[in-house]
Amino acid sequence: MKIVAFGGSNSTQSINKHLATYAAGLFENAEVEVLDLNDFAMPLFSVDLEKEIGQHELAKAFLNKIKSADFLVVSLAENNANYSAAFKNVFDWSSRIMKEVFQQKPMLLMATSPGARGGASVLEIANNALPRYGAQIKATFSLPAFNANFDLEKNQITNTELDKELKDIIKSCINS
């Protein structure tokens, strides 16, 4: 099984990319490819620019990465209670090529933040919206207080209850 994972942020220190990488690594016997949204940096989407340059090659490349996956692990950054501009821009360019950006791939949808809500607002928005764009969301997971619950050096969740919750979610995703 091939897992494609990414954090919905263009931060080089993205806590969501760390969480997505960790979660993807929990799938047994899987080939994991972790994407960096910086590899898909495009000009800010507008219909005027789209008319001028057409479909962006990086959006096509992103869609091809999604196509190559058997399962998606996505952890979205929350900026002002919504998607990050980096994720939204990749999503906007890609959806102009193919409305079903996520191509009916099963997905573990996650979010984390330094705060106690763990990206709950963006997780709720995405859980409601992404299925309209081909996401088969199998489960969601929120990791609150990232800095208190995740060890960056070991790249793992340190809170045993939250770690068990994520591992149980992944087992249920595999079995569904």
C-alpha positions as CSV (number, residue, x, y, z in Angstrom):
1,M,0.0,0.0,0.0
2,K,1.3,3.5,-0.9
3,I,0.6,6.3,1.6
4,V,0.9,9.9,0.4
5,A,1.1,12.2,3.4
6,F,1.5,16.0,3.8
7,G,1.0,18.8,6.2
8,G,-1.2,21.7,4.9
9,S,1.5,24.3,5.5
10,N,4.4,25.8,3.7
11,S,6.4,26.3,7.0
12,T,9.8,24.6,6.9
13,Q,9.1,23.7,10.6
14,S,5.5,22.6,10.0
15,I,4.1,20.8,13.0
16,N,1.4,19.4,10.8
17,K,4.0,17.9,8.4
18,H,5.6,16.3,11.5
19,L,2.3,14.9,12.6
20,A,1.4,13.6,9.1
21,T,4.9,12.0,8.8
22,Y,4.5,10.3,12.2
23,A,1.0,9.0,11.4
24,A,1.9,7.7,8.0
25,G,4.8,5.8,9.5
26,L,2.4,3.9,11.7
27,F,0.8,2.1,8.8
28,E,2.4,-1.3,8.6
29,N,4.0,-2.6,5.4
30,A,3.4,0.7,3.6
31,E,5.5,2.7,1.2
32,V,5.3,6.3,2.5
33,E,5.8,9.4,0.4
34,V,5.7,12.7,2.4
35,L,5.0,15.8,0.3
36,D,6.2,19.2,1.0
37,L,3.8,22.0,-0.1
38,N,6.8,24.1,-0.9
39,D,7.4,21.8,-3.8
40,F,4.0,23.0,-5.2
41,A,4.4,26.7,-4.6
42,M,2.4,28.5,-7.4
43,P,1.4,32.1,-7.8
44,L,-1.8,33.1,-6.0
45,F,-4.7,31.6,-8.0
46,S,-7.0,33.9,-9.9
47,V,-9.1,33.2,-13.0
48,D,-7.3,36.0,-14.8
49,L,-3.9,34.3,-14.2
50,E,-5.4,31.0,-15.2
51,K,-6.6,32.5,-18.5
52,E,-3.1,33.9,-19.0
53,I,-1.0,30.8,-18.2
54,G,-3.5,27.9,-18.2
55,Q,-3.3,24.9,-15.9
56,H,-0.3,25.1,-13.7
57,E,2.2,22.3,-14.1
58,L,2.7,22.0,-10.3
59,A,-1.0,21.5,-9.8
60,K,-0.9,18.7,-12.3
61,A,2.1,17.2,-10.4
62,F,0.2,17.5,-7.1
63,L,-2.8,15.7,-8.7
64,N,-0.4,12.9,-10.0
65,K,1.0,12.4,-6.5
66,I,-2.6,12.0,-5.1
67,K,-3.3,9.6,-8.0
68,S,-0.3,7.5,-7.0
69,A,-1.7,7.0,-3.5
70,D,-3.7,4.1,-2.1
71,F,-4.3,6.1,1.1
72,L,-3.9,9.8,2.1
73,V,-2.7,11.1,5.4
74,V,-3.4,14.9,5.6
75,S,-2.7,17.2,8.6
76,L,-4.0,20.7,8.0
77,A,-2.5,23.8,9.6
78,E,-5.0,26.2,11.0
79,N,-4.5,29.9,10.2
80,N,-7.1,32.2,11.6
81,A,-9.6,29.2,12.0
82,N,-9.2,28.2,8.4
83,Y,-6.9,26.5,5.9
84,S,-3.4,28.0,5.4
85,A,-3.0,30.1,2.3
86,A,-0.4,27.6,1.0
87,F,-2.8,24.6,1.1
88,K,-5.7,26.6,-0.2
89,N,-3.7,27.8,-3.2
90,V,-2.6,24.3,-4.1
91,F,-6.2,23.1,-3.6
92,D,-7.6,26.0,-5.8
93,W,-5.2,25.4,-8.7
94,S,-5.7,21.6,-8.5
95,S,-9.5,21.8,-8.3
96,R,-9.6,23.8,-11.6
97,I,-8.0,20.8,-13.3
98,M,-10.0,18.1,-11.5
99,K,-12.9,18.9,-9.2
100,E,-12.3,15.6,-7.3
101,V,-8.8,16.7,-6.2
102,F,-8.6,13.8,-3.7
103,Q,-9.8,11.3,-6.4
104,Q,-11.9,9.1,-4.0
105,K,-8.8,8.1,-2.0
106,P,-9.4,7.0,1.6
107,M,-8.0,9.7,3.9
108,L,-7.0,10.1,7.5
109,L,-7.7,13.8,8.1
110,M,-5.8,15.5,11.0
111,A,-4.8,18.8,12.4
112,T,-2.6,20.1,15.2
113,S,-1.7,23.4,16.7
114,P,0.2,24.8,19.7
115,G,-3.2,25.6,21.3
116,A,-5.6,23.5,23.3
117,R,-8.1,23.1,20.4
118,G,-5.5,21.4,18.2
119,G,-6.8,22.9,14.9
120,A,-10.4,21.9,15.6
121,S,-11.8,24.7,13.5
122,V,-9.9,23.8,10.3
123,L,-10.6,20.1,10.9
124,E,-14.3,20.8,11.1
125,I,-14.2,22.9,7.9
126,A,-12.2,20.3,6.0
127,N,-14.3,17.4,7.3
128,N,-17.4,19.0,5.8
129,A,-15.8,20.4,2.6
130,L,-13.2,17.9,1.3
131,P,-15.7,15.0,0.6
132,R,-17.2,17.3,-2.1
133,Y,-13.7,17.2,-3.7
134,G,-13.3,13.4,-3.7
135,A,-11.9,12.8,-0.2
136,Q,-13.1,9.6,1.4
137,I,-12.5,10.6,5.0
138,K,-12.2,7.4,7.1
139,A,-11.3,9.2,10.3
140,T,-10.2,12.4,11.9
141,F,-7.7,13.2,14.6
142,S,-6.8,16.3,16.4
143,L,-3.6,16.7,18.4
144,P,-4.0,19.6,20.9
145,A,-1.0,21.5,22.4
146,F,1.5,20.1,19.9
147,N,4.6,21.4,21.8
148,A,3.4,19.6,25.0
149,N,2.3,16.4,23.3
150,F,4.9,15.8,20.5
151,D,8.7,15.2,20.7
152,L,10.3,16.6,17.6
153,E,13.6,14.9,18.2
154,K,11.9,11.5,18.4
155,N,9.2,12.5,15.9
156,Q,6.4,10.9,18.0
157,I,3.5,11.7,20.1
158,T,4.5,11.7,23.8
159,N,1.0,11.7,25.4
160,T,0.3,8.0,25.7
161,E,-3.5,8.4,25.5
162,L,-3.4,10.5,22.4
163,D,-0.8,8.2,20.8
164,K,-3.0,5.2,21.5
165,E,-6.1,7.0,20.1
166,L,-4.2,7.7,16.8
167,K,-2.9,4.1,16.6
168,D,-6.4,2.8,17.2
169,I,-7.8,5.1,14.5
170,I,-5.2,3.9,12.0
171,K,-6.0,0.3,12.8
172,S,-9.7,1.1,12.1
173,C,-8.8,2.8,8.9
174,I,-6.8,-0.3,7.7
175,N,-9.7,-2.6,8.6
176,S,-12.5,-0.5,7.0
